[in-house]
Amino acid sequence: MAAEIAVTGDTPLDYLLRVMRNDEAELGVRVFAARSAAPYVHPRLSAVTVTRVSDKETLEELERKAIRLGKKIGLGDLTSLFAAAKH
C-alpha cells in the first residue's frame, strides 16, 4: 500500500473521497465510502473536563495571567482587550 501511495500520491482517505464523489458508482458503495471517510473529515466533538477557578484565583489574577501569556506567545499587549470587556 505504501508503494501505491508513493506512486499515485493517493491516501486511503483520498480513495474513499474519490469513490464517494463518483456518480457512476453504486449508491450503496458511495454511502459506504462517505461513512468511512466522515470521521477523518468531520471529527466528532469530544467531552472535556471543566475545572472551576480556585477560590484563590480572582478574575483579575486570571486576566493578569492571560496578559502575560499573550505577550509571551506574541499576541502583544492584551490589556486593552480586558479593559474593553469590563465596560
N, C-alpha and C positions, 0 to 999 in steps of 0.2 A: 504494500500500500504506500509506504514512504517513497518508493521509487516512482510509482504512478503519480503521486502528488508532486514530486520533483519535476517530472516530465510535463504534466499538464498544468500544474500550479493550482489545481483544484483540491480543496479540502473536503472531507465528508459533508460538512455544512454547505459548501458551495454546490455539491452534487444534489443534496436534498432540496435546496432552493431552486435549482435548475429544474428538477423533476416537478416540484410544486407549480412552477410557472409554465410548464409545458402544456399547452392547450390540447395537444394530441394524445396525452397520456390519459388513462382511465381515471375517472373522478376519484375512485377509492384509493388509487395509488397516490394521486395528488394530495388527498386529505391525509393519508398516512405520512407522506413526506412533510407536509405542513406541521402536523402534530409532533413529528420527530424533531423538527428544526426549531419549533417555537421556544423551548426552554433556553436555547442558546442565543436567540434573538431578543426575546422578551422575558428576562428572568422574573421569577415571582418575587413579590415583596416578602421579606422575612421579618420575624419578630425581633425586637430589640429590647434589651433590658433598660428600663427607665430608672435612673437614680435621682434621688432628690438632693438638692443642695443641702449641705450640712448646716446645722443651726449656726455654726460659727462663721460661715461664709455669707456675707451680705451681698446684695445685688451690686453695691458699689465695689466690693472686692472683686467680684466676678468681672465687672466692667474693666477694672484696672488690669486684671489678668489678660482679658481679651485685647486690650490696647497694647500691652507689652508683647503679646504673641503676634498681633498684627504687624508691629514694627519688625519683629524678629523674622517673620516669614516674607517680608517685603510688601505688605499691604499699605505701608505708610502709617500715618497717624490717624487712628480711628476715633479720637476724642470727640470731634465734631459730630460724628455719626451717633454716638451715645448721647451727646448733649441734645441733638435734634429729636431723638426718640423720647426724651423726657418732657418735651413741650407738646 
